[in-house]
Amino acid sequence: MNLPAYIGIRFSVSQKDSAFLSFITRVSMIGLTLGVIALIVVVSVMNGFDSQLKYRILGAVPHMVVHGELPTTPINGVRASAPFLKRDGMLVQSNKNRLVAVYGIDPGKEKEMSVVPSHMVEGRLEDLVPGSYKIAIGKPLGLQLGLWTGDNITLLIPEPSPQGSMVVPKIARVELASTFALQSELDYALVLINLEDLKQIVGVVQHDTRLTLDNIFQVGGVRKSLEAEVNVTDWSREYGDFFETVRMEKLMMFILLTLIVMIAAFNTVSGLSMMVKEKQAEIAVLRTMGLSRGRVMQVFIIQGSFIGLVGTVAGVILGVPLAYNVTEVVGFFEDVFGGRMLAGTYFDRVPSDVRLFDIVVIILVSFLISILATLYPAYRAAKVDPANALGAE
């Protein structure tokens, strides 16, 4: 075995003569382990919330809307297209009203365009036939308005006059045919109606085209390829800031939890500094036997790295299973203590999404911090003067 590696590992595992140094080493390992566990679990939970929000919101709203004629040439990255029309409106029921987004859709193509057909609670989207003036809304919105399937409700849509000088309200009596539950804010703000019925209500002939992309996060490239020919809007205009905020929250949580690892690293610095002080005679003997300053530094770098490696591996071994089962773990504590952690939110359980890339980044960051923590004590060890150290003995 390489001599510095052998001595460094021996110093790490053999501290029988110094119970306090052994305690400091264990505290460093435990602190690092807890930091890695916290990083893995919290980042996985943040990924879970992010994935669920993207599915529940971006899976229902249009990825991109083309205003005007769709180009005849094939568009790279587009999975499906369908006729579409959107208006902002209001549902009015006796003394209750709610502002909503009204989507005019082709019910037969909606399975290709969104996840709403997979989350129907009552009725079917196919019930929205032309001329029926039937609508589908979120189940929570229906409960707020006191509506059940088969009930009638007033739909009001403000529409500009042909001259554009004033707004003329378009009013229609519509029937609630079906409800859905996406478990997101869209449950309270989305109304689906047949495209032809919406065109009749607002008095227009033309409609837009809704595009569903293979990769929703490549919307910028698709938009650039279309902007020269047609006017387009995409999901990032309305929801881009929201998901950027979610991404920043995940990054900030990662940075804050990395501080736990850094605190454990300070314990490593303290422990190695004390060991350098205690092992001055041994260091002096090694130096007189020909061990260079650089190799003395390697001894203590390897010792600290060994502590970091053990703590990181232990954190991964314990953290990954916990991240995969965090939903069940949280559910267990909720049953024991009562109440619900996510009460009052769109989520009924804590989601988790363990990603290999994040695990690799956490391992590398934790191990790098552990190595950096060894540099100062190792430098102090290399500066020990053999004559002074042996003379003190």
N, C-alpha and C positions, 0 to 999 in steps of 0.2 A: 504494500500500500504506500502511496505517496506520504512522506514523513509529516508535512504540515497537516494533511488530512487526518492521519492517524492520531497525532497529538491533539488536534482540535476536537475530534469526536471523543477522545478519551477525557479531555477536560470537561466535555458536556455531560457525559454519563457517569463520571466517577468524581463525586464531590462529597465523599464520606466524611472528610475532616471539616467541612464547612456546611453546617445545616442551614445557615442563613443564605449562603449563596445558592444552595440547592433549592431553597424556598423561592428566591428571586427568579431562578430559571423556570420553575414550575408556573409561577405567576405570569411570566412572559408568555409561555406556551399557552396557558389557559386564556389569557387576554387576547392573544392572536387568534386562537380557535373561536372564541366568542365573536370577535370582530368579523371573521370570515363567515360564520354562520349567519350573523345579522345581515351582512351584505348579500349573501345568496338568497335568503328568504325575502328580504324587503325588495330587492331588485326583481325577483320573480313575481312577487305580488303586484308591483308596479307594472310589470309586463302584462300580467293578467288583466288588470284594469284597462290598460291601453288596448289590448287585443279585443276585449269585450266591447269597449266603446267604439272602436273602429268597425266591428262587426255590426253592432246594433244601430249605429248612426250612418256610417258610410255605406253599409250594406243596403240601406233603404233610400238614401237620397241619390239624385242623379250624379254620376261621376263627372259627366260633361253634358252640356246642352248646346246644340247648334241652332242658332236663330237664322232661319232662312233655309234655302235649298242645301241639302247634303251633297258634298262633292261626289261625283260618280267614280272617281279613282279609289282603289282600296286604301284604307287607312291603317297603318301599322299600329298594333297594340289595342285595337278595338275588338272586343269579343262579340258584342251584340248591339243592335240599335232598335228603336221603337218610336212611334209618334208620341208626342208629349206636349203638354201645355201646363204652365204653372201660373197661379194667381194667389195673391194674399187676400184673405177674406175674414169673415166673422160668422160663427155659429150663434144663433140667438134662440133661446128657449125660455119663454115667459120672462122672468126677471134676471135670467142668467145669460152670459155671453162669453165667448172665448175667441181670441184672435188665433187664426190657423193659417197654414199653408195648404192650398188646394192643388192637388196634382190631377190633371186630366190624363188618364192612362188607357192603354189597350189591355184589358184584363187577360187576354189570351197570351200576351207576350211578357206579362209581369214576372213570371218565374225566371225568365232569362235576365231580367233587369234588376231585381231586388230580392231581398230575403223576406219581404212581407208575406208572400204566400205560404212560407214555412212556419209562420207564427200566427196563423189565424186562430181565433178563439171561438167565434160564432160566425156561421155563414161561410160563403166563399166569394172570392173576387169575381168569379165567373157570373155571379148574380148581378153585377153592374153592367147590365145590357143597355145598349143605346135606347134612349127614349124612356127609360124607367125612372130616371132621376134618383137613383139609389146611390148611397155613399157607404164607404167603410171608414171607420175612425178607430182610434185606440180605445181599448176597453176602459182604461182609467178616465179618459175624457168623457166617455159615455156615462160613467158613474157620477162624475162631477156635475154633468148636465141633467142627470136623472133620466137617461134614455135607455131604452131596451130595443132590441131588433124589432122592426116593424113600426116604430114610432116615427112621426114626422117632425121636422125641425126646419127653421128658416136659415138659409144660407145667403149672406150678403157679401157682395164683391164690389169694391169701388173700381170703376173703370173710367179712364179719361174720355172726354167727348172727342168727336172727330177733329174738332178745331184745337183740342188740347188746352182750352182755356178754363175748363172746369171738370170736376169729377162727378160722374153720374153713378149712383149706386145701382147695381144689378141685383135683384132680389128673386130668389127661387125657393119653392117649398120642396124639400128633398126628404127621402125616406132612409132611415138607417137600416141597411141590409146585412152588414157584417162588421165584426170588430177584430182587432189584432192586438197583440201585446209584444212589443219589442224590448220592453224594460229599459227604455231610455226616454229622453225628453220628447221624442217624436210621438210617444203615446198620448201626449197632451196637446200636440200642435200640428197633426197631420190629418188631412182629409183626402181620401181617394175617391174619384168619380170617373165615370166613363168619359173619354176624351170628347166624344160627340156631344154629350150632354153639357160639358163645360163650355164648348164652343157656342152652343145654343144660348146658354145663360149670359155669356159676356158679349155675344153678338159678333164673333169673328169667324173667318173662314180658314185662314192659315193656321198652321200649328208648327211647333218646333220639333226637333229630333233629339231624343235622349240616347246617349252613348254609354255603354258599360265597357270598362277597360279590363284588359288582362291583369294589369298591375296598376292599382289605383294611385300609387305614389310616383308613377311615371307620367302623370297628367301634364306636367310641364312640357315634355317633349311632344306629346300629341297636340297640345294647344298651339305650340309654335308651328307645327306642320299645317294647321288649319287656319290660323289667324290671317294669313295672307289672302284667303279666299272667302271666308265667312266670319261672322261674328259669333264668338263662343264664350260661354261662362263655365266654370267648373266648381267642384266642391270646396276647393281651397279658399274661394272668395268668401264663403260663409263660415266654414269650419276650420280653416287653416290656422288661425290664431289659437283656437281652442286646443287643437292637437299639438301645436308648438308649445303651448303652456304645459301640457301633460309631459312632453318630452323634457322640458326644462326641469320640471318637478322631479322626474326620475334622475336626471343628472345631479341635481342638488342633493337628493337623498343619498346618492352614491358618494358624493364628496363628503357629506357630513358623517356617514357611517365609516368612511375611510379613516376618519379621525380616531375611531376606536382602535383600528390597527396601529395607527401612529402612537397612541398612548401605550399600547403593548410594546411597541418598538422602543419607547423611552425606558421601559423596564429592562429591555435587553441592553440598552446603553449603560444603565446603572449597574446591572449585574456584571457585564463584561469589564466595566471600569474597576469595580471592586475586585474582580478576579485578577486583573492586571496588577493591582496593588498587592494582592496576596501572593501572586506567583512570580514576583520579581526575581527571587533567587533562582527558580527553575528557568526563567527566561535568560538570566545571566549565564547559567550553566550552558544552556543551548547556544547562546551567542559565543561563548568561549570554545565550544566544540565545533564552531564553524558555520552555524546557521545564520544566514544573512538577515538583514533587517526586513527585506521583502518577504522572506519566508516566515519570519516571526509574525508579520502582519497577516499572512495567509492562515496561520494557526488560528488567530482570533476571528478572522473573517469566516472561516469554515465553521468555527464553533457557533457563532451567532447565526450563520446560515442554516446550520443543523437545527437550531431551536426554531427558526422561522419555518423550515421545511416541515418539521413535525407538527407545529401549530397549524400551518396552512392545510396539510393533508388531513389532519383531524377535523378541521373546520369543514372541509369539503365532504368528508365521509359522513359527518353528522348533518351538515346543512342541506345537501342535495335531497336526501329522503324527506327531511322536514319540509322543504319547499314543495316537493311533489304532493305531500299530504297535509299542507297547511289548512286546506278547507276542512278536513276532518278534525284536525287538532283544534282549530278555532271553534268548530261546532261542538266538540266535547266540552270545552271550557264554557261555552254559552249555555249548554245544558246543565252544567254543574252550578254555575253562578246565576243563571237566569238572564233574561234579556237577550238582545241581539246587537252585535257590534255595528251592523250596517242598517239598523232600523232607521226609517225615514229616507233611505236612498233608493235608487233604482235596482240595487243589487240585493239578492237574498242570501248570498254566500260570498266568501272571500275567494276571488279567482287567483289562479297561479299559472304562470307560463315560464317554465324553466328553459333557458336558452343556452346552448353550448358556448356560444361566443361570449356571453356574459360571464359564465363560469371561468373560462380561460382568462378573461381580463382580470377578474377578481384574484385568481391564483397568481398571475404575473405581478399585479400591483402589490399584493400582500408580500410576496417573496422579495420583490425589489425593495420595499420599505425595510424588510428585515435585513437585507444586505447593506443598505445605506446606513442602518443603525449601528453596524459593526465597524464602520470606517474610523470613527474617532477613537474608540478604545484600542483598535488594532494599531493605529498610528502611535498612541501613547505607549503601547507595548514595544513597538519597534524603536522608540526613543530611549528605552531603559539603558542606562550605562552599566555594563557588566561589573566594572571595578567598584563603583559606588554601591551597587546592589549586593555584591559579595562581601564588601567591607562592612556593610551594615549588619550582615549575618554574623 
